[in-house]
């Protein structure tokens, strides 16, 4: 596949993601069914020239059915905002360029963000900021309005595991319920 943007300088330090997938032989023996380097695609959704995403695996339902060994969760993709799989899960690797980020958004998911390299800042709706600076740091994102910023001089790589969830509902003082909608702000 030819990418529409040139290979950025980070390519030497951030290798393509290697995906190893296990499964079963026809007689039920555990085995490796895939072992491959994945090709990233340019740009974080809705953010031109910001970096690259590697779609690692998507499921379309929960619980997952493991009996079909021909399923490749790396094909197809999320159906909402380019990030969320309705009733399912997604894992992807995000590489974000220096001075760029992912704009303010909310998804009806619970996200597990795992920093691999670089320094990534989460900015919440109320202005609260938390910087993930140590590899292995995990931020649990619970349907809040937020954005991501790479304020550092180098590229950032993080993994994001998104699990579909019910939208956040807020009950005001009068007992009225407001559903917080997902989308980019």
VEXRO-390143 format. One record per residue (C-alpha): z negated, y, x; residue number from 0; residue in one letter; chain. Coordinates in Angstrom, 2 decimals. Each point is the difference from the previous one (the first is absolute). Example, Ala and Ser with C-alpha at 12.3 -4.5 7.8 and 13.67 -1.06 7.14 Angstrom:
<nodes>
+---------+---------+---------+-----+---+---+
:       w :       v :       u :   k : r : c :
+---------+---------+---------+-----+---+---+
:   -7.80 :   -4.50 :   12.30 :   0 : A : A :
:    0.66 :    3.44 :    1.37 :   1 : S : A :
+---------+---------+---------+-----+---+---+
</nodes>
This chain:
<nodes>
+---------+---------+---------+-----+---+---+
:       w :       v :       u :   k : r : c :
+---------+---------+---------+-----+---+---+
:    0.00 :    0.00 :    0.00 :   0 : X : A :
:    0.89 :    3.43 :    1.35 :   1 : X : A :
:   -2.66 :    2.64 :   -0.42 :   2 : X : A :
:    1.03 :    3.50 :   -1.05 :   3 : X : A :
:   -2.30 :    1.63 :    2.55 :   4 : X : A :
:   -0.03 :   -0.54 :    3.76 :   5 : X : A :
:   -2.66 :   -2.23 :    1.51 :   6 : X : A :
:   -2.96 :    2.33 :    0.60 :   7 : X : A :
:   -1.86 :    0.14 :    3.33 :   8 : X : A :
:   -2.90 :   -1.99 :   -1.44 :   9 : X : A :
:    2.18 :   -3.10 :   -0.16 :  10 : X : A :
:   -1.05 :   -1.09 :    3.48 :  11 : X : A :
:   -3.72 :    0.18 :   -0.79 :  12 : X : A :
:    0.05 :   -1.17 :   -3.64 :  13 : X : A :
:    1.81 :   -3.30 :   -0.09 :  14 : X : A :
:    1.60 :   -1.19 :   -3.22 :  15 : X : A :
:   -2.48 :   -1.87 :   -2.20 :  16 : X : A :
:   -0.02 :   -3.76 :    0.49 :  17 : X : A :
:   -0.51 :   -1.87 :   -3.28 :  18 : X : A :
:   -1.18 :   -3.62 :    0.01 :  19 : X : A :
:   -0.10 :   -1.71 :   -3.40 :  20 : X : A :
:   -1.55 :   -3.40 :   -0.68 :  21 : X : A :
:    0.89 :   -2.39 :   -2.79 :  22 : X : A :
:    0.35 :   -3.69 :   -0.75 :  23 : X : A :
:    2.50 :   -2.76 :    0.69 :  24 : X : A :
:    1.28 :   -1.99 :   -3.01 :  25 : X : A :
:   -2.79 :   -2.54 :    0.60 :  26 : X : A :
:   -2.71 :    2.70 :    0.04 :  27 : X : A :
:   -0.54 :    0.39 :    3.76 :  28 : X : A :
:   -0.87 :    3.52 :    1.18 :  29 : X : A :
:    2.73 :    1.54 :    2.14 :  30 : X : A :
:    1.47 :    3.31 :    1.16 :  31 : X : A :
:    2.96 :    0.93 :   -2.21 :  32 : X : A :
:    0.85 :    3.37 :    1.60 :  33 : X : A :
:   -0.61 :    1.59 :    3.39 :  34 : X : A :
:    2.03 :    3.15 :    0.50 :  35 : X : A :
:    0.08 :    3.62 :    1.09 :  36 : X : A :
:    0.57 :    2.33 :   -2.95 :  37 : X : A :
:    2.34 :    2.98 :   -0.05 :  38 : X : A :
:   -1.64 :    3.25 :   -1.07 :  39 : X : A :
:    1.75 :    2.35 :   -2.40 :  40 : X : A :
:    0.11 :    3.73 :    0.64 :  41 : X : A :
:   -2.35 :    2.34 :   -1.80 :  42 : X : A :
:   -3.18 :   -0.27 :   -1.93 :  43 : X : A :
:    0.85 :    0.21 :   -3.76 :  44 : X : A :
:    0.74 :    3.59 :   -1.04 :  45 : X : A :
:   -0.47 :    1.32 :    3.57 :  46 : X : A :
:    3.32 :    0.31 :    1.85 :  47 : X : A :
:   -0.13 :   -0.26 :    3.82 :  48 : X : A :
:   -3.72 :   -0.86 :    0.01 :  49 : X : A :
:    0.05 :   -3.47 :    1.50 :  50 : X : A :
:    0.67 :   -3.58 :   -0.95 :  51 : X : A :
:   -1.31 :   -2.70 :   -2.31 :  52 : X : A :
:    0.08 :   -3.72 :    0.57 :  53 : X : A :
:   -0.34 :   -1.93 :   -3.25 :  54 : X : A :
:   -1.97 :   -3.10 :    0.97 :  55 : X : A :
:   -0.67 :   -1.79 :   -3.31 :  56 : X : A :
:   -0.01 :    0.74 :   -3.73 :  57 : X : A :
:   -1.35 :   -2.13 :   -2.83 :  58 : X : A :
:    0.98 :    0.58 :   -3.61 :  59 : X : A :
:   -3.00 :   -1.64 :   -1.69 :  60 : X : A :
:   -3.61 :   -0.94 :    0.50 :  61 : X : A :
:   -1.05 :   -2.67 :    0.47 :  62 : X : A :
:    2.93 :   -0.85 :    2.24 :  63 : X : A :
:    1.99 :   -3.22 :   -0.48 :  64 : X : A :
:    0.45 :   -1.77 :    3.35 :  65 : X : A :
:    2.08 :   -2.97 :   -1.17 :  66 : X : A :
:    3.44 :    1.58 :    0.63 :  67 : X : A :
:    0.67 :   -0.02 :    3.76 :  68 : X : A :
:    3.30 :    1.84 :   -0.46 :  69 : X : A :
:   -1.78 :    3.21 :   -1.02 :  70 : X : A :
:    0.25 :    2.70 :    2.65 :  71 : X : A :
:   -2.55 :    2.69 :   -0.77 :  72 : X : A :
:    1.74 :    2.22 :    2.51 :  73 : X : A :
:    3.00 :    0.43 :   -2.29 :  74 : X : A :
:   -0.05 :    2.18 :   -3.04 :  75 : X : A :
:   -2.72 :    2.54 :   -0.05 :  76 : X : A :
:   -2.40 :    2.13 :   -1.93 :  77 : X : A :
:    1.14 :    1.31 :   -3.36 :  78 : X : A :
:   -2.18 :    3.14 :   -0.28 :  79 : X : A :
:    0.33 :    3.01 :    2.34 :  80 : X : A :
:    1.49 :   -2.27 :    2.65 :  81 : X : A :
:   -3.58 :   -1.11 :    0.74 :  82 : X : A :
:   -1.49 :   -2.03 :   -2.87 :  83 : X : A :
:    0.90 :   -3.41 :   -1.41 :  84 : X : A :
:   -1.05 :   -0.22 :   -3.67 :  85 : X : A :
:   -2.53 :   -2.85 :   -0.44 :  86 : X : A :
:    0.42 :   -0.90 :    3.67 :  87 : X : A :
:   -0.71 :    0.93 :    3.59 :  88 : X : A :
:    1.81 :    1.56 :    2.93 :  89 : X : A :
:   -0.61 :    0.15 :    3.71 :  90 : X : A :
:    2.00 :    2.31 :    2.19 :  91 : X : A :
:   -0.14 :    1.59 :    3.41 :  92 : X : A :
:    0.46 :    3.77 :    0.14 :  93 : X : A :
:    1.02 :    1.85 :    3.17 :  94 : X : A :
:   -0.50 :    3.77 :   -0.39 :  95 : X : A :
:    1.49 :    2.58 :    2.35 :  96 : X : A :
:   -2.15 :    2.65 :    1.70 :  97 : X : A :
:   -0.45 :    3.04 :   -2.25 :  98 : X : A :
:    1.04 :   -1.94 :   -3.11 :  99 : X : A :
:   -1.73 :   -1.95 :   -2.72 : 100 : X : A :
:    0.16 :   -1.30 :   -3.52 : 101 : X : A :
:   -0.29 :    2.71 :   -2.70 : 102 : X : A :
:   -2.79 :    0.19 :   -2.57 : 103 : X : A :
:    0.22 :   -2.89 :   -2.45 : 104 : X : A :
:   -1.97 :   -2.39 :   -2.16 : 105 : X : A :
:    0.75 :   -3.65 :   -0.70 : 106 : X : A :
:   -1.74 :   -2.21 :   -2.53 : 107 : X : A :
:   -1.01 :   -2.44 :    2.72 : 108 : X : A :
:   -2.78 :   -0.88 :    2.34 : 109 : X : A :
:    1.32 :    0.48 :    3.52 : 110 : X : A :
:   -1.30 :   -1.36 :    3.26 : 111 : X : A :
:    1.24 :    2.24 :    2.82 : 112 : X : A :
:   -0.41 :   -1.48 :    3.49 : 113 : X : A :
:    0.69 :    2.19 :    3.03 : 114 : X : A :
:    1.95 :   -1.79 :    2.72 : 115 : X : A :
:    0.68 :    2.87 :    2.41 : 116 : X : A :
:   -0.07 :    3.78 :    0.18 : 117 : X : A :
:   -2.12 :    2.35 :   -2.07 : 118 : X : A :
:    0.43 :    0.36 :   -3.77 : 119 : X : A :
:   -1.75 :    2.53 :   -2.24 : 120 : X : A :
:   -0.64 :   -0.63 :   -3.71 : 121 : X : A :
:   -0.27 :    3.22 :   -2.02 : 122 : X : A :
:   -1.53 :   -0.33 :   -3.48 : 123 : X : A :
:    0.44 :    2.22 :   -3.05 : 124 : X : A :
:   -3.33 :    1.83 :    0.57 : 125 : X : A :
:    0.94 :    0.78 :    3.62 : 126 : X : A :
:   -2.12 :   -2.76 :    1.52 : 127 : X : A :
:    1.64 :   -1.41 :    3.13 : 128 : X : A :
:   -0.60 :   -3.17 :    1.95 : 129 : X : A :
:    1.82 :   -0.79 :    3.23 : 130 : X : A :
:    0.69 :   -3.59 :    0.93 : 131 : X : A :
:    0.10 :    0.01 :    3.80 : 132 : X : A :
:   -1.14 :   -3.44 :    1.13 : 133 : X : A :
:    2.36 :   -2.96 :   -0.40 : 134 : X : A :
:   -1.38 :   -2.31 :   -2.65 : 135 : X : A :
:   -1.57 :    2.79 :   -2.07 : 136 : X : A :
:    0.44 :   -0.76 :   -3.71 : 137 : X : A :
:    0.09 :    2.50 :   -2.87 : 138 : X : A :
:   -0.32 :   -1.35 :   -3.55 : 139 : X : A :
:    2.02 :    2.24 :   -2.33 : 140 : X : A :
:   -1.05 :   -0.33 :   -3.67 : 141 : X : A :
:    2.68 :    1.77 :   -2.04 : 142 : X : A :
:   -0.86 :    3.49 :    1.27 : 143 : X : A :
:    2.41 :    2.88 :    0.53 : 144 : X : A :
:    0.55 :    0.20 :    3.77 : 145 : X : A :
:    2.45 :    0.63 :    2.80 : 146 : X : A :
:    0.40 :   -1.29 :    3.55 : 147 : X : A :
:    0.57 :    2.19 :    3.06 : 148 : X : A :
:    0.86 :   -0.81 :    3.59 : 149 : X : A :
:   -1.40 :    3.02 :    1.85 : 150 : X : A :
:    0.17 :   -1.62 :    3.41 : 151 : X : A :
:    2.64 :    0.08 :    2.74 : 152 : X : A :
:    0.98 :   -3.66 :   -0.37 : 153 : X : A :
:    1.23 :   -2.35 :   -2.68 : 154 : X : A :
:   -2.42 :   -1.62 :   -2.46 : 155 : X : A :
:    0.27 :   -3.58 :   -1.24 : 156 : X : A :
:   -2.07 :   -1.26 :   -2.90 : 157 : X : A :
:    0.09 :   -2.95 :   -2.34 : 158 : X : A :
:   -0.39 :    0.58 :   -3.72 : 159 : X : A :
:   -0.93 :   -2.76 :   -2.43 : 160 : X : A :
:    0.46 :    1.20 :   -3.59 : 161 : X : A :
:   -1.35 :   -2.01 :   -2.93 : 162 : X : A :
:    1.01 :    1.08 :   -3.50 : 163 : X : A :
:   -2.88 :    1.36 :   -2.10 : 164 : X : A :
:   -0.63 :    1.66 :   -3.33 : 165 : X : A :
:    0.38 :    3.80 :    0.07 : 166 : X : A :
:   -3.15 :    2.05 :    0.61 : 167 : X : A :
:   -1.54 :    1.27 :   -3.24 : 168 : X : A :
:   -2.30 :    3.03 :   -0.09 : 169 : X : A :
:   -2.23 :    0.69 :   -3.03 : 170 : X : A :
:   -0.83 :    3.68 :   -0.50 : 171 : X : A :
:   -3.19 :    1.50 :   -1.50 : 172 : X : A :
:    1.47 :   -0.21 :   -3.50 : 173 : X : A :
:    0.74 :   -3.71 :    0.39 : 174 : X : A :
:    3.77 :    0.43 :    0.33 : 175 : X : A :
:    1.71 :   -2.35 :    2.41 : 176 : X : A :
:    2.63 :    1.24 :    2.43 : 177 : X : A :
:    2.17 :   -2.47 :    1.88 : 178 : X : A :
:    0.85 :    1.21 :    3.51 : 179 : X : A :
:    3.72 :   -0.62 :    0.44 : 180 : X : A :
:    1.59 :   -1.31 :    3.16 : 181 : X : A :
:    2.72 :    1.89 :    1.82 : 182 : X : A :
:    0.71 :    2.50 :    2.74 : 183 : X : A :
:   -1.61 :    3.40 :   -0.57 : 184 : X : A :
+---------+---------+---------+-----+---+---+
</nodes>
